[in-house]
Amino acid sequence: MPAPQEAMDMQSNNDFAGGLDSGLEFIRASAAWAIPMYALAVAPTALLMLPIIADVARQRPSAAGFYCWLLLPAMVWRWCILAVIQQRVCWAITGNKDARLLKWRMFPLIVARLSLAVWVVWGCRLLLVTGFPALVLSALVVPTVLDAPTISWKHIFRPLLGGLASSSVWRHFLAIMVTFLVVYIGIIGTMSIMAGMVIPSFAGISDLRLQLLLRSSALTMGIGLFIWMVFDLVWHVSSAILFYHLQSRQTGADIQFRLNGLRGTAA
C-alpha cells in the first residue's frame, strides 16, 4: 500500500468522486498557503457583499446598486488569485512549472471569466437552468487556458465543450450544489427551531429581538455567503484535478495523472 505522501491515482472509475477527494486532500495538505491566499482573494467580495445584503434586507436597491458596481474589480481580483491557486494544482498534476503561463495568459482568463459571469446573470434571468453551464465552465477555464499550446478558439473550445458534455463534470457540480443546499437548509432550519421553540421555552427566556435576528433575511443571506466561500475553494481546486483526468481519457493518452508528493508540491 502506498504511503500517504505518494501518488494519488486519478484513473479510477469514480472519477468525479476522486476529484472531490483529491481536491479536499490538496487543500488540507496545502492549507498553510492555499487558505490565506483564498481569504485574500475573497475578502473584497465578501466585504462588499455585507452592505449589499444589508441594503437588500432593508429594501434599499439604489444603495445596493452602488456597491454592485464595486463588485466588478473585486471579482476580477478574486479570479486572478483563484487562477494562481488552480495553477498550483496544475503544477502538482503535470509537473509543468512554467511561471510565464499565468503571466501571459491572465488577460484571456479574465475575459473568459467575465463572459461566463455575464452568461450566468442573463442565463438565470431568462431561465434558471441556462445559467448552470456557465457555472460549470467557470472552474474549467484556468486549466483549459494553461494547458492550451497557444491561445486560440480551437485549443480552448474543444476541451471546454468536452468538459461540459462530461457526465463526471456534471456529477461533480451536482455533488457540490446538493451538499451546499443541505448545509444551508440545515443551518437555516436549526435557526428557525431555535427561534421558534428552543429560545422561548429555555429557562423562560423570550427575547423578541433575538428571535427577529435569527429569522432575519440579512442573517440568512450572510450565512449563504459564508457557506459559498467555503465551497468555492473546494469547487475550483477539485475541478482543476478533474479537468486533467478527463483530458487523459478523451485524448486516449496512456497517462496516469498523479499528485506526486502532494505535500511537498503543494508547499
Residue pairs with C-beta under 8 A, 6 or more apart in sequence:
5 261
5 262
5 263
5 264
6 260
6 261
7 256
7 258
7 259
7 260
8 22
8 25
8 258
8 259
8 262
9 18
9 256
9 258
10 18
10 19
10 22
10 93
10 241
10 244
10 245
10 248
10 256
10 257
10 258
10 259
11 245
11 248
11 249
11 256
11 257
12 18
15 168
15 242
15 245
15 246
15 249
16 168
16 169
16 171
16 172
16 175
16 242
17 175
18 241
18 245
19 168
19 172
19 238
19 239
19 241
19 242
19 245
20 172
20 175
20 176
20 234
20 238
22 238
22 241
22 259
23 234
23 237
23 238
23 239
23 240
23 241
24 234
24 238
25 259
25 262
26 34
26 89
26 92
26 237
26 241
26 259
26 262
26 266
27 34
27 35
27 233
27 234
27 237
29 262
29 263
29 266
29 267
30 88
30 263
30 266
30 267
32 267
33 266
33 267
34 85
34 88
34 233
34 237
34 266
35 233
37 81
37 84
37 85
38 81
38 82
38 85
38 232
38 233
40 81
41 77
41 78
41 80
41 81
41 82
41 85
42 78
42 229
42 232
44 73
44 74
44 77
44 78
45 71
45 74
45 75
45 77
45 78
46 225
46 229
48 67
48 70
48 71
48 74
49 71
49 225
50 222
51 63
51 64
51 67
52 64
52 67
52 68
52 71
53 218
53 221
53 222
53 225
54 218
55 61
55 63
55 64
55 67
56 64
56 217
56 218
56 221
57 216
57 217
57 218
57 221
75 117
76 110
76 114
79 109
79 110
79 113
80 106
80 110
82 142
82 236
83 102
83 106
83 109
83 142
84 102
85 233
85 236
85 237
86 139
86 142
86 143
86 146
86 236
86 237
86 240
87 101
87 102
87 142
87 146
88 266
89 143
89 237
89 240
89 241
90 96
90 142
90 143
90 146
90 147
90 240
90 244
91 97
91 265
92 259
92 260
92 262
92 265
92 266
93 240
93 241
93 244
93 257
93 258
93 259
94 147
94 244
94 257
95 260
101 146
102 146
105 145
105 146
105 151
108 145
108 151
109 141
109 142
109 145
112 141
112 145
112 156
113 138
113 141
116 134
116 135
116 137
116 138
116 141
117 134
117 138
119 131
119 133
119 134
120 131
120 134
120 135
120 138
121 131
123 130
123 131
123 132
123 133
123 134
124 130
124 131
132 173
133 164
135 173
136 163
136 164
136 169
136 170
136 173
137 160
137 163
137 164
139 235
139 236
139 239
139 240
140 159
140 160
140 163
140 169
140 239
140 240
140 243
141 160
142 236
142 240
143 239
143 240
143 243
143 244
144 156
144 159
144 160
144 163
144 243
145 151
145 156
147 159
147 243
147 244
147 247
148 155
148 156
148 159
149 155
159 243
159 247
162 246
162 247
162 250
163 169
163 243
163 246
166 246
168 242
168 245
168 246
169 239
169 242
169 246
172 238
172 239
172 242
176 231
176 234
176 235
179 231
180 227
180 228
180 231
183 227
184 223
184 224
184 227
187 223
187 227
188 220
188 223
191 214
191 215
191 219
191 220
192 214
192 215
194 214
195 210
195 211
195 214
195 215
196 211
199 205
199 206
199 207
199 210
199 211
199 214
200 206
200 211
213 219
241 259
244 257
245 257
247 253
248 255
248 256
248 257
259 265
